[in-house]
């Protein structure tokens, strides 16, 4: 989807909830659209916008992210490193993407798979529970860290 179309959709959703679509909010949302990284912390966004927009403080970024999260425009993610990260919430996806989190370098890799949809279906059938959202995260070591530290490729899962 085109960035301008996404921005117009976000703008519309903010206004539908009777909030103003301020310049600061637009700049912060634009950071998500402009970034090559999909998982941004408040500090990441602040660093991206402060050069051209020094009037936007870190507190403004945090408040905007909390608003966007409450409006379901972004998802707040916890990868276990003490920093919340955010990603645009794409309601057009038929299934969620999942995350591979490297314990060595902290890199987060997205992947999609339909196996979680099968589990969702089984849960609904067996328990009558309708899952509307979920997050699936796998922790391990990326191939770069395994190359640098061969002992990482030998570790067995602690299940």
Secondary structure, DSSP 8 states (H G I E B T S, - for coil): --HHHHHHHHHHHHHHTT----HHHHHHHHHHHH-S-S-B-HHHHHHHHHTT-TT--HHHHHHHHHHHHHTTSEEEEE-SSS-EEEEE--TT-SS-EEEEEETTT--EEEEE-THHHHHHHHHHHHH---------EEEE--HHHHHH-THHHH-----
